[in-house]
Amino acid sequence: MKRILKSKRIWLFAGPIISAVIVGTATYHIGKAVQDDVYHMEVDGKIYKYNGIVDKYNKSLEEYNDLEDQISDKKKEVKEVKEAMKNKDSLTAEVDDLHSKVIEKQDQIEGLDSMISDKQEELDKLTSGVQAKKEEPVQLNAGQYVIGNDVKVGRYQATNVGRGTNFIVYDGDDGTAVVNTILGTSNGSGDYVFFAADGDVIQTEGQVKLIPVE
């Protein structure tokens, strides 16, 4: 009788321990089954193993993070575009102003080029001496000639023909000598350029040639 009671006490004490061991063992096997992909689940009409579900979650999380980064980048681009649009009008005005200044400078340069060309022509005339006109020279024998009748009014270069000679031009109004020189002698002044005014009188002691000049 005492053995029976003792056995009951042993079972009452050992029973919970044995049950815990059995439950723990079962839990271990279930967990191991999950880790070994024995456990399955249906997601969006597809069957996934446990590890597959975890992989799908991780991949979705990565894609989500990538989308967040893309959204952040696009927000920065939009902000930059808005800032650029704000400055568009001022930049356009600056470009127009610079373009106007360029045109103004071009006009100035063209004006200066024209002035330089004109001054160069004047300089050429001064440095190259008297320029003969495209007109036939007038040859005079010794004598007196009235400008406006015998000789055209204008500017001439007087040069002797043959030996040297006295060459005089008298004012037609008061008779004073406006030109009094010797052409072509060693002691003379050589050729002489003068203005032949209407009514003046030319007197030459020998043959001379009058070359029309500018």
Buried (B, 14 or more C-beta within 10 A) or exposed (E): EEEEEEEEEEEEEEEEEEEEEEEEEEEEEEEEEEEEEEBEEEEEEEEBBBEBBEEBEEEEEEEEEEEEEEEEEEEEEEEEEEEEEEEEEEEEEEEEEEEEEEEEEEEEEEEEEEEEEEEEEEEEEEEEEBEEBEEEBBEBEEEEBEBEEEBBEBBBBBBBBEEBBBBBBBBBEEEEEBBEBBBBEEEBEBBBBBEBBEBBBBBBBBBBBBBBBE
